[in-house]
Amino acid sequence: MAEIGKLNTLRVVKEVDFGLYLDGGEHGEILLPKRYVPENAKPEDILEVFIYLDSEDRIIATTETPHIMLGEFACLKAVAVSSMGAFLDWGLMKDLFVPFREQKLKMEEGRWYIVTVYLDSETKRLVASAKIEKFLDNIPPDYEAGQEVDLLIVGETDLGFNAIINNQHLGVIYKNEIFQPLRKGERIKGYIKKIREDEKIDLLLQKPGYAKVDDISMKIVNVLKSHDGYLPVTDKSDPDTIYELFGVSKKTYKKAIGALFKFRLIDIEDKGIRLK
């Protein structure tokens, strides 16, 4: 059955002047308006579409992919504010509605907000909420230390940065373990450091093992990341080249890459260094 708020793979039932009708199962036939119809699409084809309600509360399909789907979290821009609430740009023609009751503070046009999308039980409409905490940590965390996870940066705190983990839990990245700039709404990979007894989650931005290296080594790692994981620089390279890249002396550089190699974080090749 077609699910509202998610991507669905549906069969084309018939073609009409104004688009295609898709088999929506219990929802009946769902219109894919002509503007979204792929070239040469025809009955019996299988299409991937996003399902939502249009401005007249009719179930409708689109081949466009929104910035956020049901149960997900994202940082979206408020594009309008009315007497009923705010409207966010989520990449579709119809903006995403946030009622006042789901706003932490009154939203302002032009500002960005971390929100989630849920299905209103009464109207069956997709609605956004900035009160994200009630949608997180509703199931026990089931992660392993060192596990790679998807993170959405929520914002800065006195401890560091809060981040949403896999659209399910909230975790913290401590400021003394951050070696790169972060911004609200940024999506990055991270790693589980540990789950505390109170089920709060500590995070790392680098693979476990990186915590054992110093700031200079981390700077080298970050420069490597910005160059696709490889640099044609060795312990025999010109000191000026090393300083230009990393801002350190050749002696300090050699010590740092030695530590990175010891912790198996890089490979030292004949003509350069490479992240593992």
N, C-alpha and C positions, 0 to 999 in steps of 0.2 A: 504493500500500500504506500502511496505517496505520503511523505512526511513534510508538514509545513515547517519552514525554517531551515531545511537542510537540502543538500544536493540529492537529486533523485535520478535514477536511470529509468526512463519511461518510453513506452512504445507509442509511435505515432498512429493514431486511429484514422484520422481523415484530414483532408486539406480543404480549406475554405478560402474565400477571397481575402479575409483579414488575418489569416494565420493558419496554425495547425492545432488540432485537438489531440491531446495525449491521454492515454489510459491512466487515470488516477486511482484505480481500484475503488475503494469505498467512497472516495471523493467524487466519483463520476469522471466525466471527461473534463480535462483542464485545458484552457486556452493558452497557447503560446503565440502571442501577438506577432504579426508579420515582421515587425522591425527586428525581432530576435531570431527569426527562422534562419538556420544555416543554409547556405547555397545548396541547391539540389536535394534538400531534404524532402522525403516523400512518405506516404503511408507504409507502415511496417518497419520503418527505420527506428533505431533505438537512440535516444538523445539524453544527454545529461543536462538537467535543468535545476534551477533553484525555485522552490515553491513558496509563495507568500500570498497575502491578501492585498488586493488593489484598493484604491481610494473609495470604492463602492463595496468593499468587504467581499469581493468575489475572489475565489482561489484562482491564482494565475501563475504562469510559469515564465521564466526568463533564462536565457543562456548566459546572462551576465552573472558574475560571481561577486557577492557582496563582501565587504571588508570583515564582516562578522556574521556568524550563523548561530542558530539556537544552541544555548549552553556554552558558547564561547565568550571570550573577553577581548576587548580591543580599546584603543585610544581613538576616539572619534571627535570630529569638530562640530560644534553647535552652529547651525546655519540659520536658525530662526527661533524666536521665542514668542509664544502667544499666551493668551489668558488661560489656556488649558495645560501648557507645559512647554517643552522645548523639542526641537527637531534636529536630528543629527544626520550628517552626510555619511551614509554607509555604502555608497557606490551604486545605488539603484535610483531609478527615477523618483520613486516615492520615498521621502525621507523617513527616518526611523524616529518614532515618537517616544519621548520620555515624560510621563506624567509628573506633576509636582511632587506627588507622594514618593516617587522613586529617585528624587534628587537630594543629595546631601545638603548642598547649598543651592540657591537659585542659580540656574545656569545662565550664562551670558553668551550672546551671539559672538562668534569668532574665537571662543576659547575651546580648548581640548579637554576631554574627560574620559577616564577609564570607566567603561560600562560593560554590562553583560546583556544578553538577549534572552527573554523568556516568553512563553506562550501564555497570554492572559486567559485564565480559565473561563471567564464569562464571555468575552468578546471573540476569543480564539485568534486575536491579533498578536503579531509579534511586537513586543514592547521592550524598551531598554530600561535598565536600572543602573544608577550610579552607586547604589547601596550594595556593593559587591560582596561585602563580608557575609551576608546571609546566604549567598550562593556558593560559598567556599567552605572547605573543611567539613563537609557534611558526611563524608565517609572516612574511615580510618586510613591514614597514609600507609601505603604498601610499597615502599621503595627500599632499595639496597644502597648502602654507602658506596659512592662512586658511580652510581647510575646516571647516565646522561638524560636530561629532561629539557623540555621546551619552557622558556621563561618569557613572561611579559613584565617589564619593569613598571611598577605601580607608582613609585615615588620615593623620595629621600626621607629618612628619619634620623634621629639622633644616633642610632646604632649603625646605620648604613643605608641600604635600599631594600624595600619590600618588593617581592616579585611573585606573580601568579605562576604556579607550577602545573603544566599540562591541563590547564583549564579546570583544575580541581582543588588545589590547595594554595595556601599562602606561605611563603618562606622569606627568610631574611639573608641578605649578603652583607657581611660585616665590613665596615669601612676600611679596616686594616688589611683586608684581603681583596680589595678592589684595586686593580692596576690599570684601569682603562676608564675613559669617560662613559657615563651612563646617562640616559635621559628617559623621562616618563614616556611610556608607549613603545619603547624599543623592544624588539623581539630578538632574543639571543638564545644560544644553547648554554646550559649550565649543568652542574653536577650536584648530587646530593652529598653533603658533607656528613650529616648525621640527623637522626630523628631523636629528639629529646624525650624524656619520660612523660612530659606533658603533651606530647605529639606535635610540638612546634618543630619546624624544619629549618635547619641551617643549610645554606647553599654555598657553592663555590662557582666561580666563573671559569676556572681552569681545572683540568683533570687532577684528581688527587695525586699528590706528589709535587705539584707546583708550589704548594704552600711551604715547602721546605727550602725554596730558593729565595734569594734576596731580591731587593727592588731592581738592582741593575740587571740581574738575570731575567726578571720579568719584563723589563724594558726591551731586552733583546728578543724575547718571545713575542711581544706585541709588534715589534718591527717586522719580525718574520711573518706573522699573521697578515700584516698589511701588504706583504709581498708574496702572497700565495704559498707561504710556508718554506720558501727557499731564498737564500742570498749567496751570491758568489763571493763570500768573504771568508778568509781563513786566518789562522794565527800568523801567517806569513804576509798578509795584506799590509798595504801602506798605512801607517798610523793615522795619517790625515783622513783616509777613507773611513777607518773605524770610528774616528771621532765625529766625522760628519754624519754617519749613520746612527751612532748610539750615544754620542756625547761623553764618551769615556776614553781613557788611555788604552793603549794596546795591551799593557800589562793587566789592567782591570778586565778588559774584554776576554783575555785568555783564561783568567781565573773564573769568570762567569760562565763561559761556554764549557769549561771543565766541569763545573757544578751541574749544568744542564745535562751534559753527557752522562755524568755519574748517576743522575736520577732517571736516566733513560727517557729524557724528554726531547732530545735532538739526536740526529746522526751527524757526525763530522765526516764529510766526504773530501775527496782530493781537492775539489775546486770550490767548496762552499759548505754551508751548514743547512740542515733541513729539519723541520719539525716532524716528530713522529705522529 
